[in-house]
Amino acid sequence: MNMESTLKAVMATVLGISADAISDDTSMDTVESWDSIKHMNLVLAIEEEFGVSIPDEDAANITSYPLIRLVLAEQLKGQ
């Protein structure tokens, strides 16, 4: 599985939505179940799945699929 499909699977599991429903339009504003608790769980799940540590300032700002993908790619590049 590539990074994007794995990321979508993690997001789908944490947010309780279909991985197929995740697109560049997916954000805290468009996913009703994406609240602050789910956001923290999402950050932790991404860190665990990919073996990265997302800095706190980035974790607070990754409120959409494109932003999460960008920050994750940067973290993976640094490994």
Secondary structure, DSSP 8 states (H G I E B T S, - for coil): --HHHHHHHHHHHHHTS-GGG--TT-BTTT-TT--HHHHHHHHHHHHHHHT----HHHHHH--BHHHHHHHHHHHHHT-
